[in-house]
Amino acid sequence: MKPKVFVTRQIPEIGLARVREVCDLDLWEHEDPAPYDQLLERVRGVDGVLCTLTERIDEGLIAAAGANLKVISQMAVGYDNIDVRAAHARGIPVGNTPGVLTAATADLAFALLLAAARRLSEGVQYIRDGQWTTWQPRHLLGADLNGATLGIIGLGRIGKAVAQRARGFDMNILAYSRHLTDEEARAHGATRVDLPTLLHESDFVSLHTPLTPDTRHLINRETLAEMKQTAILINTTRGGTVDPHALYAALRDNVIAAAALDVTEPEPIPLDDPLLTLPNCLIVPHIGSATVKTRDKMALMAAENLIAGVTGQPLPTAVKLG
């Protein structure tokens, strides 16, 4: 008899097809995420769960699944929505999809950096509002990348890929990570600095650190005040790394020049959120990994983690507790 698994979202077909080869698949077929009470019901008795970052996989849900649960496989790199400690305490491995989305997310981070620097969203709105009547020498002036300083917070896979792209624009690169060495930073064309130095000296600050208790609201009223008034903030990691109320005040009061966000807190961002009223805040709907090739690879990797778990094999990419 095939192991029974629950897949919480409509993931790319290549992943679903691989799961069906080995497993008895129960799929949440709606476009919106399943409510928590539905998750509790659907996980009961399953051998494995394949989830995404939109589901809360907490201790209560893990317990509700019962003794048969052998694996939790996440189609994402981050796993702050999963109580990994509770899973490991029950001997349940957790898988994620690292590495595969590095290039796509780094590309999106740099696209946001460029768009914010050159004020593209403001330019589009300017035309749509019928204000483009002539060329103006002093209008919509943006920031240069050539020779500017990029501060990267979190020089992991994606941070390193962003640094690679920045070198092509002849940017100076500063990097801060808790365990980063001078040698590792130099290997990627960066200079290791402490966080206050990075904030104080950077023209652009790009966030690439995972969301942990230590990094929640890392960007807050105090850290925003340390940045240049001309600085631009880019966030493609998790919305919770930035205090949204502090960011709104900083953008409104010209404490910093602009922000470009792929992630928000909460997510999705409510339509009445004050950040959406600001012309110097560009927000896109968490599309860092949203290319066909990348999402197909993520789905297949998540499927392979799921299959390994339900068949008693080591997960190809397992989350380890620090």
Secondary structure by P-SEA (a helix, b strand, c coil): ccbbbbbcccccaaaaaaaaaccccccccccccccaaaaaaaaccccbbbbcccccccaaaaaaacccccbbbbccccccccaaaaaaaacbbbbbbcccaaaaaaaaaaaaaaaaaaaaaaaaaaaaaccccccccccbbbbbcccbbbbbccccaaaaaaaaaaaaabbbbbbbcccccaaaaaaacbbbbcaaaaaacccbbbbcccccccccccccaaaaaaccccbbbbbcccccccaaaaaaaaaaaccccbbbbccccccccccccccccccccccccccccccaaaaaaaaaaaaaaaaaaaaccccccccccc
